[in-house]
Amino acid sequence: MHAERSLKITIVSTLALVILQGGFTCLILENLQGGRGDGPGLRQMALLLIAAACTVSGWFLAWHHMARRGDPAAEAEPHAALLLQSVEEGVVSVDGAGYVTYANQAAHELLGYQEGELAGRDLREVMHHGKDPDCTRCGKESCLLHPAFTAGRRQRARNEVLWRRNGSSFSADFSCSALAGGSRPGAVLTFRDVSARREVEERLRLQGAALDAAVNGIIIANRQEKVIWVNQALRRILGCSPGELLGKDPKQLFTAGTEPELLASLTESLEAGRPWQGEVVGRRGDGTVLEQEVTVTPVLDDTGELSDFIWIMLDISQRKRGEAALLESTRLQEEANRQLVRTVQRANELAVKSARASAAKSEFLANMSHEIRTPMNAIVGAGHLLRDTELSPSQSEYLQTLMVSADLLLGVINDVLDFSKIEAGKLTIERVTFSLQDVVRELLAVYSPRARQQGVELRVELDPQIPELLAGDPMRLAQVLNNLLSNALKFTRHGGIHLAVKLARQEPGTAELIFAVRDSGIGILAEDQARLFQAFTQLDGSITRSHGGTGLGLAICKRLTSMMKGEIWCESIPGVGSTFSFWLPFGIAGAGSGGERKKETGFTPFRQQRVLLVEDNPFNQKIALALLERGGLQVTVASNGEEAVDLVRRRDFDLVLMDIRMPGKDGLTAAREIRALGKPGMETLPILALSANAMEQDVAASLAAGMDGHIAKPFTPESMYRAIAVHLKDPGAGPAGGQEQGGQRQQTVKIDFETGVRQTGGDRRLYRDLLKQFEREYQGQAAEIEREIKAGHKEEASRLAHSVKGIAGVLAAQPLHGAAQRLETALKGDGSAAGELRDFEEELKATMACLQADGWQSLSTSVPRRAGEARADSLTRSKG
């Protein structure tokens, strides 16, 4: 159309110029003729031609103006070009072959070209789409644009990937339409970059998925408070479809059971555009009540105006039920607590009564023990004195009967005390290294003579597979065997008694042994066997019974085997005999872990040291005086504590033997006053308790009063001599022979364990308890004394040293006893005690090291004793 219009304009313009040129030519010729000529002449011709040219020009201009007025496209063409250049969408026109005939500025920028570089280019090469950036890999026929500009079909695509010139890509929407007309039709392509929109859409999709996946119900309501969106959780909680919820007022979901004041507060907050939170009650789609915690948050638009509300709802029905259950549980718990308080108060009242009863029982047992042991001491002592005199056969027999009866009486006392300790939970099981052969050897030393006297054969059978050294409590094992052997002898008048020990099972580090004591005695009825191990029970309880006893022996055996993780039982046939068996687990000790064995070969008298004997009982005075003088000591007697203090004040003594219970001033008070006399040497004067008070608290009270040891009545002469020899500077008395040792003996023995046992009345368990208490409570005594010295409290430091001295003397820790004594003396002077404190600290460490290394093992081996002493100690453990 533009070409035709241009051609017409050219023709008309040329014609008008030719006519006008002719008119001017005529005018020039007329002027050259000087106005000559006839008729109209050349002037009229010229004027005519000029008029014709003007007419043609005027007609053409009028026609052209009318033509432009009748063609809007021609008028809009400049405006359309400007408009195409200003839009942000890319616009490209191509001919029928796909070559670019026009591309606006946006198309160049989006595809990464400079303006004008797209004209004449094949569009399918410069505008590549798809996942592959290389356009050469796909044919032109597969291009999305190809059908548009080859077949005239309109082509649309959304979210296509277009590639720029530099190889980068972007998401685009485009449209391609065919252009009709002419011999070679083309097409127009428009496209826009939608990458930002795609990113927003993806983010909105993810946010929507997240909201739908939330466990809380979510509602979006517009400013008119109408629901426009709900998530899946809310639909599940309410049991409603979206159609049942959209368009509703969210407040309608919470009108069932919600307090009016709460709803009013919610409405007020919504109208004011403020956040709101509270607990409301509604109903599900099925009509059931639903308790929820609701949070409403207003949403503002870009101008700050309210646009929407977001409701977040949490189903708290289960939590409310839990809270109600918790309240009920709390109420029940409080009621139970009140009941418990009442029960505890009642239990406390009963405990106080029980404690009083227990204290009364303990006091009764202590008094009974004291009252019996006091005359027994005179009986046993007199028996020992009589043994060393010339006796006729009948007198020797009477004396033997006397000593056995005394031992049996002491066994009764020990039974009662042991059972009392077991019931109170104060009896403990030790674990030390010992030899089973030594335990059995001691038992044979006691019971073989008795068996021969009764005409009964006593045989022992030990399994050779039993390990040589075991770990356990030998004293409690011997106590059980003592009871069983004593009972077997008591009820067997002919035949024999057989003690057998078998190895039942052995594993690395452990061994299980079965002990059996079989006799040919009277036997036990089957119905009576169930009552054998009950306390204070005897199968023959009549006044005519021929066998005595307390009825505690087998009960103690059962308790002891149970405490040692074992079991005891009985098998018996009346008239044939009984077998008492028990099994016990033991540890297996390594070779070389056993303690030293001492062998006593004689006695050397004392060297006339001066001893003060404080005793109120005339019989015990006489016995103790005779025994002490026979041992080579010079003895002065005091009948009470007052006399003792006065004698010590006026005279010098090497040692004091102090009874505890005396009229007037008792032994504990007297010992304290002697320590406080201020006379030189009173701090180091050995004071030994000589008392029938043999319970643990009695020993502890003696040490607390400043005494150095405790000898329990009744005692044997040898046990008293050894206790005295420990505390005399030059004793002269004691074992006179050499020593057989299982290993090399150190030159300085830190603790003489066997002496310590003798000093505590032969009670090994008590001695072990004292050792453990000493190890537990006196570890830091040196540091404590040093702190008191630095604080200027020398008197308190001296008291602490004195305390260590006392306990060390009782434990037979002589090096520590001497170091503590020197430290105490130094602290009472005016000079420095640094050297003495250093020696004390070293001795304390060495003593503790002795206990922690192998000190306990020295208590595991029984010391061979004379038959008389062994019989006395063993029979005290005989049970009814």
Summary of the structure (lengths in Angstrom):
residues: 880
radius of gyration: 61.6
end to end distance: 144.5
largest distance: 219.1
contacts: 2666
relative contact order: 0.06
helix: 51%
strand: 18%
